[in-house]
């Protein structure tokens, strides 16, 4: 059964192009490490909540958009190996961690066992 890494983050609206370029740069690395697919979804209809919400979870500012993303792996073992090997991939050195198009401190992420796929 596939395994999924999920991500929720806030990206400044003006950084949409930079974020897309970042994702396009990440995909070949992630694919080479065994991922099956990657989705990057720019918030279009993400309401503020009163108790909890996506915007509240990432402390979204007025000039930001919520991004919901996930990576599908064939299994958890492939994901674990991919994550371990990712930081040693020389292509990662090309990315400047001080010039990310989002605030990584507010990114929420986790790994998920697929319960059902329809």
N, C-alpha and C positions, 0 to 999 in steps of 0.2 A: 504494500500500500504506500502511496506517495507520502512525503513529509513536506510541511510548509513552514517557511520562515515568514512571519508577518511584521510589517512596519507601519507606524503611524507617526507622522511628523508635520511640522509647520514650516512652510517655505515662503519667504517674502514674494509677493506677487510679481515684483520686478525681476525675480530670479527664475521665472518659469523656464526660459530658454537655457539658462545655465544649469538648472536642475535636470532638464531633459538631456543635455549634453553629458552631464555627470552619469546619468543612468545608462546612456548609450556607451559610455566608456567602461562602465562596470559590467555590462552584459557579457562581452566576450570572455572576461576573466571568470565570471561566475559559471558561464556555460562550459568553459574548459575544465572547471573543477567538478563538473557533473550535474549541474542544474538542468532541468528540463524546460523551464519557462520562467519568465519574470514579468510581472505586471507593475506598472507605475501609473497611478490614477490620481489626476488633479481634481481636487474638490470642486464640485459644481453645485451641489444642493446639500450642504452640510450644516444643519441648523444648530444654533446655540442651544444649550440645555439649561434647565433650572437646577437639576441635581447632578447630572453627569452628561457628557457629550464628547464627541471627538475634539471639538475646539477647546473645551475645558481640559481634556486630558493632556494636550500638548501646549497648553497656555498660549493659544493662538492670539497674536496681536492683530489690530485692525488692518494692518498692511500685509497680512499673511493669508495663505490658503492651506487647508489641510490636505496632505497627500497620504493616500492609503496604498501600500505596496505589498507585494508578496512574491516569494520565490518558491517554485515547486521543485522538489528534489525527488529522485526515485525512491529514496528511503532515508531514514535517520542516519545510518552509517555513512552514506555518501555525503550528506549534509555536514556531519561532524568532521569528516576528513576534509571537505571543501573549506569549511571555516578555518580549520587548523592550517591548511596550506595557503589560504588566501593572502595572509600577511607576508608570506615568503615569496609571493609571486612578484617578479621584477616590475611588472606593469603597475603594481600598486605604488611603487616608488615615484611614478610619474605624477601622482596626485598629491597636491599640496593640502595637508590636513588643516592648514590655517586659512585656506581659501575655499571652504566648502560653501555651497549655495544654500545651506540651511544650518540651524543650530543643533548640532548633534546631541547636546546635553538634554534637549527636550524630545528627542526621538524615543518612541516606545517600540520595543521589539520583543519577539518571542518565537519559540519553535512549537509547532503544533502537529500532533498525530492526526491524520485524516480519519474522522469518524464515519463519514459517508460522502460519496461523490455521486451526483446524479446527472 
